[in-house]
């Protein structure tokens, strides 16, 4: 671990960011260039003292999980993320479709979406990060591990995961998830993570096997959906996606029709979220 170089790298990356780059309000009387140390600590979930010690060259070796949080908070590119791992004395993560490092360009857009539910997904439907409104609707999926992070896996192995959709839409949603997985599988091949996921579901779900045999193929990110929330009821929304250049990640934005009842419900969710935060 190179404490001197690590401290310098963290400080320079922190000072290169503006609060608006990470979705924060600048506020008055900012004397520090870029982000404050406490702001970086808050974005990563670590204590302020822990982060300060890293920048002062006296902190312990950060874990790989902590480095991943720092890379996301500081909006590092994949190359910068790899450099951070080396400075901290860890092996560089393999760059595969399983790599959960979120594209900084998508994060910058997500940071600016405060009034619309939005989340960043991998090609296999794993939630990598979500804003507060999306978490209010879907729950905190980013904390799941293993195959449970994948929408299609949860759909066919955990009946409770279907509760966010009305029963009359379950068949359509199941077909859509399988068709999307078929598209990824076709592009990546049977030896990929998509192939491993397919084999896992074929062995564990008769419903999945029946749908897989239809050979339906489609990527349906642009769509109209009805979602169900336990507090506000049914919400009709449109889905639009923004992809990275290599199609490995997508920013999914959910928008209601202007002036609709769904728009009022999403505004209510925003208020409920603030109240829950204040209570907590």
C-alpha positions in Angstrom: 0.0 0.0 0.0 1.4 3.4 -1.0 -0.1 5.7 1.6 1.6 8.9 0.2 0.4 8.4 -3.4 -3.0 7.2 -2.3 -3.6 10.2 -0.1 -2.5 12.6 -2.9 -4.7 10.8 -5.5 -7.8 10.9 -3.3 -7.2 14.6 -2.5 -6.8 15.6 -6.1 -9.8 13.7 -7.3 -11.9 15.1 -4.5 -10.8 18.7 -5.4 -11.5 18.1 -9.1 -15.2 17.5 -8.4 -18.0 20.1 -7.9 -20.9 19.4 -5.6 -23.2 19.4 -8.6 -21.2 16.6 -10.1 -22.4 14.2 -7.4 -25.9 15.6 -6.9 -25.1 17.8 -4.0 -26.3 21.4 -3.5 -23.2 23.7 -3.3 -24.4 25.9 -0.5 -22.9 29.2 0.6 -19.3 30.1 1.7 -17.4 27.1 0.2 -13.7 27.7 0.9 -12.6 24.3 -0.1 -12.0 23.6 -3.8 -14.2 20.7 -5.0 -15.9 18.4 -2.5 -15.4 18.6 1.3 -13.9 15.6 3.0 -17.2 15.0 4.9 -19.1 15.0 1.7 -16.9 12.2 0.2 -17.3 10.3 3.5 -21.1 10.7 3.3 -21.2 9.5 -0.3 -19.2 6.3 0.6 -20.8 5.5 3.9 -17.6 5.7 5.8 -16.9 7.9 8.8 -15.4 11.3 8.3 -12.4 10.4 10.6 -11.7 7.3 8.5 -11.6 9.3 5.3 -9.5 12.1 6.8 -6.9 9.6 8.0 -6.6 8.2 4.4 -5.9 11.7 3.1 -3.4 12.3 5.9 -1.4 9.2 5.0 -2.2 7.4 8.3 -5.2 5.3 7.6 -5.4 1.5 7.5 -5.5 -0.3 4.2 -9.0 0.1 2.7 -11.0 -3.0 1.9 -12.0 -3.7 -1.7 -15.6 -2.9 -0.8 -14.5 0.5 0.5 -12.4 1.2 -2.6 -15.4 0.4 -4.8 -17.4 2.9 -2.8 -14.7 5.5 -3.1 -14.4 4.9 -6.9 -18.1 5.5 -7.3 -18.2 8.5 -5.0 -15.3 10.2 -6.8 -16.8 9.4 -10.2 -13.6 7.5 -11.3 -13.2 6.1 -14.7 -12.4 2.4 -15.0 -8.7 3.3 -15.5 -8.7 5.6 -12.5 -10.5 2.9 -10.4 -7.8 0.4 -11.3 -5.1 2.9 -10.3 -6.9 3.4 -6.9 -6.8 -0.4 -6.3 -3.1 -0.6 -7.1 -2.2 2.3 -4.8 -4.2 0.7 -2.0 -2.3 -2.6 -2.4 -5.1 -4.7 -3.9 -5.4 -6.6 -7.2 -7.2 -4.8 -9.9 -10.8 -6.1 -10.5 -11.2 -8.0 -13.7 -13.0 -6.1 -16.4 -15.8 -8.4 -17.2 -19.6 -8.1 -17.7 -19.8 -8.8 -14.0 -17.8 -5.7 -13.2 -20.1 -3.5 -11.0 -18.1 -0.3 -11.5 -20.8 2.1 -12.7 -20.0 4.3 -15.7 -19.4 7.9 -14.5 -21.3 9.3 -17.4 -24.5 7.5 -16.3 -23.9 8.5 -12.7 -23.7 12.2 -13.7 -27.1 11.9 -15.3 -28.6 10.0 -12.4 -27.4 12.6 -10.0 -29.5 15.2 -11.7 -32.7 13.2 -11.7 -34.4 14.1 -8.4 -38.1 14.1 -9.5 -38.1 10.8 -11.5 -37.3 7.3 -10.3 -34.1 6.1 -12.0 -31.7 3.3 -11.7 -28.6 1.9 -13.4 -28.7 -1.7 -14.5 -26.2 -4.2 -15.8 -26.9 -6.1 -19.0 -28.3 -8.9 -16.8 -30.7 -6.6 -15.0 -28.6 -6.2 -11.8 -29.3 -2.9 -10.0 -26.0 -1.2 -9.6 -27.3 2.0 -8.1 -30.6 3.7 -7.8 -31.9 7.1 -6.7 -34.2 7.6 -3.7 -37.5 7.5 -5.6 -36.5 4.2 -7.4 -35.6 2.7 -4.0 -39.0 3.8 -2.6 -40.7 1.8 -5.4 -38.5 -1.2 -5.8 -36.7 -1.4 -2.5 -32.9 -1.3 -2.1 -31.9 -3.9 -4.7 -28.3 -2.7 -4.8 -27.6 -4.5 -1.5 -28.5 -7.9 -2.8 -25.7 -10.4 -3.6 -25.1 -13.2 -6.1 -27.8 -14.1 -8.6 -30.4 -12.4 -6.4 -29.2 -9.1 -7.8 -30.7 -10.1 -11.2 -34.3 -9.2 -11.9 -34.9 -12.3 -13.9 -33.5 -14.7 -11.3 -35.6 -13.1 -8.5 -38.7 -13.3 -10.7 -38.5 -17.1 -11.1 -37.2 -17.9 -7.6 -38.8 -15.4 -5.2 -42.6 -15.0 -5.6 -42.6 -11.8 -3.5 -40.5 -10.0 -6.1 -43.6 -10.0 -8.4 -45.6 -7.8 -6.0 -44.4 -4.6 -7.6 -46.4 -5.5 -10.7 -50.2 -6.1 -10.9 -51.2 -9.8 -11.3 -52.6 -9.2 -14.8 -49.1 -8.1 -16.0 -47.1 -11.0 -14.6 -47.2 -13.1 -17.8 -46.1 -10.2 -19.9 -43.3 -9.2 -17.5 -42.1 -12.8 -17.3 -41.9 -13.1 -21.1 -40.1 -9.8 -21.3 -37.5 -10.8 -18.8 -36.8 -14.1 -20.5 -36.7 -12.4 -23.9 -34.1 -9.9 -22.7 -32.0 -12.6 -21.1 -32.2 -14.5 -24.5 -30.8 -11.4 -26.2 -27.9 -11.1 -23.8 -27.2 -14.8 -23.9 -27.1 -14.8 -27.7 -24.6 -12.0 -27.8 -22.4 -13.3 -24.9 -22.5 -17.0 -25.5 -23.2 -20.1 -23.4 -19.9 -19.8 -21.5 -20.7 -16.3 -20.2 -22.4 -15.2 -17.0 -25.6 -15.1 -19.0 -25.1 -18.7 -19.9 -24.5 -19.7 -16.3 -27.6 -17.8 -15.2 -29.7 -19.6 -17.9 -28.4 -23.0 -16.8 -29.3 -22.1 -13.2 -32.8 -21.1 -14.1 -33.4 -24.0 -16.4 -32.5 -26.4 -13.5 -34.7 -24.6 -11.0 -37.8 -23.3 -12.6 -40.3 -25.1 -14.8 -41.9 -21.8 -15.7 -38.6 -20.4 -17.0 -38.0 -23.6 -19.0 -41.3 -23.2 -20.7 -40.7 -19.6 -21.6 -37.1 -20.2 -22.7 -38.3 -22.8 -25.2 -40.3 -20.1 -27.0 -37.1 -18.5 -28.2 -38.4 -15.0 -27.9 -35.7 -12.4 -28.2 -36.1 -8.7 -27.3 -34.5 -5.8 -25.4 -37.5 -4.0 -24.0 -36.3 -1.0 -22.1 -38.5 1.5 -23.9 -41.9 0.4 -22.5 -45.0 1.4 -20.6 -45.5 -0.3 -17.2 -47.9 -0.3 -14.3 -46.2 -0.6 -10.9 -47.8 -1.2 -7.5 -46.7 0.6 -4.3 -48.0 -0.4 -0.9 -48.7 3.2 0.1 -49.8 5.0 -3.1 -51.2 2.1 -5.1 -50.9 1.7 -8.9 -48.5 4.0 -10.8 -48.5 4.1 -14.6 -45.1 5.1 -16.0 -43.1 5.1 -19.2 -39.6 3.7 -19.3 -36.7 5.0 -21.3 -33.1 3.8 -21.2 -29.7 5.4 -21.9 -26.9 2.9 -22.6 -23.2 3.0 -22.3 -21.3 2.6 -25.6 -20.6 -1.1 -25.1 -24.2 -1.7 -24.0 -23.0 -3.2 -20.7 -25.0 -0.8 -18.5 -28.2 1.2 -18.9 -29.7 4.1 -17.0 -33.4 3.4 -16.8 -35.7 6.4 -16.2 -39.3 6.1 -15.2 -41.6 9.0 -16.0 -45.3 9.5 -15.6 -47.4 11.5 -18.1 -47.5 15.2 -17.2 -50.5 16.2 -15.2 -51.5 12.6 -14.5 -52.5 10.9 -11.3 -49.2 8.9 -11.5 -47.3 12.2 -11.5 -49.1 13.2 -8.3 -48.3 9.8 -6.7 -44.6 10.1 -7.5 -44.6 13.5 -5.9 -46.3 12.0 -2.9 -43.6 9.3 -2.7 -40.9 12.0 -2.7 -42.6 13.6 0.3 -43.0 10.3 2.1 -39.3 9.6 1.5 -38.3 12.8 3.1 -40.6 12.2 6.1 -39.1 8.7 6.5 -35.6 10.1 6.3 -36.5 12.8 8.9 -38.1 10.2 11.2 -35.1 7.9 10.9 
